[in-house]
Amino acid sequence: MGNFKKGIFLGGLLGAGLMWLNATKKGKQTRDKMLDYSADVYADVKEKVMASEGWDKMTKSKYYQIVEEAVNKYAVENDLVDSVRNMVEKVVKAQWKKGKK
């Protein structure tokens, strides 16, 4: 299978997954749970960052390290599956720019 066909196939799968998260009741519940998990982890990360150096002196790699540690701890405590853990990690890592402002 060529790269173009792989891209179309993977894009279709991604689109179907995103549609499921937005269109079905179960998908909306799952999305809401992931956002709740992300909010809990972000609060923990923000507290750790403020206790250490603060946003103004924090490097992106150090922030990512703190996020990964917090997400892993939260995932173990709440029995999150790897796919949910990964999504929570992505959402919290995306907050880097918000924190720097």
N, C-alpha and C positions, 0 to 999 in steps of 0.2 A: 504494500500500500504506500503510495507516495505521500510526501509531506502535506500537500494540499488536502488530500482526502483525510489524512489523520487530523488535520486542523479542523476540517468541517465536522468530522465525527466527534471530536472532543468538545468543540463549541456547541454542538447539539446536545451533548450530555450535560454540559454546564448550564445551558439554557433551560433544559428540562428540570434540573435540580433547583435552579433559582425560581422557576415557575412554581415548583412544588412548595418551596418555602413561602411563597407569597400568595398562592391561590387556595391552598387547602387549609382547613381548620387545624389539622395536625401540624402542618408546616408552619403556620403562624405561631402555634404554641411552642414549637421547637425553637423558632427564631427568637421568640420572647424569652425563653429560658436561657439561650446563649447570651442574649444581651444582659440579662440579670446576672449571669455568671461573670460576664465581662465587667460589669459595673462593680461587683464585689472585688474582683482582682485589681481593677484600676484604683480603687480606694486604698487597697493594701500597698500597691506599688507607689502611689503618690505619697503615702505616709512614710514609706522607706526612703524615698528620694529626698523628702524634706528633712528627714532625720539625719541623712548623710551629708550631702553637699548642697542640695537645693537644685532647682531646675537650671539656674543660670550657669552653674559650673559642671553640669552633667553632660557627659559625652553620649552620643547615640549608642555606641557599643555597650557602655556601662548600663544605660537604660534598658537595652534589650536583655542584658544579662539578668538584671533585677526582675524584668517581666517574666523571663523563662523560669526563674526560680519560684516566683510567686504562682505562676500558672501550674507548674508541676506540683507544688505543695497543695494548691487548691484542688487539683484534679485527683490527687490521692485521697484527700479528706472527703471529697464529694463523689467519689467513684465515677468520674467522667470517662467516657470512651475517648480513644485517641483522636477521632475526627472532631469531636466537640472541643477537646483540649486545644487542638490546632487552630480551630476557628476563634476561640477565646483569645489565644495568644496573638493572632493576627489583628484582632480588633483592638486589643490593648496596646500593641506595638504601634498601631496607626495613630495613637494619641500623642506620640512624640512631638509632633509639630504643634499640637494644641498646648502642650505643656511648656514649650519653649516661648510661646507668645506671652 
